[in-house]
Amino acid sequence: MGKYKYDSEKYIRAKRRVENLKNFYAHIAVYVVMNVLLFSFKVNIIDFFVEHGVNDQGFLNWVEWNIVFIPIIWGVVLLLIGLFYFKMKPVFFRNWEERQIRKYMEK
């Protein structure tokens, strides 16, 4: 019975990890597709605002910088999530997880 319980818990952890990895890969796919579309239509987006009477160069510069910085910020967040999923966590997080597991196992 003990070995079966261990195997069951191991299976649940493995299943959760595979699910997280699957979601991470889907997130990468969405990131790539959205950024290809964003950069493909960058000129069209700026032209859309100009054609609709927006002549404020400050606003147009803001839109252009957002088209560049949003993918950068999103990419950094995606990188951090990837490091977390691939178990490359900083020592602080690993120690915290171990403390939390011990705390809940004692209850």
Secondary structure as UniProt FT lines:
FT   HELIX           2..40
FT   HELIX           42..51
FT   TURN            52..53
FT   HELIX           57..85
FT   TURN            86..87
FT   HELIX           91..106
//
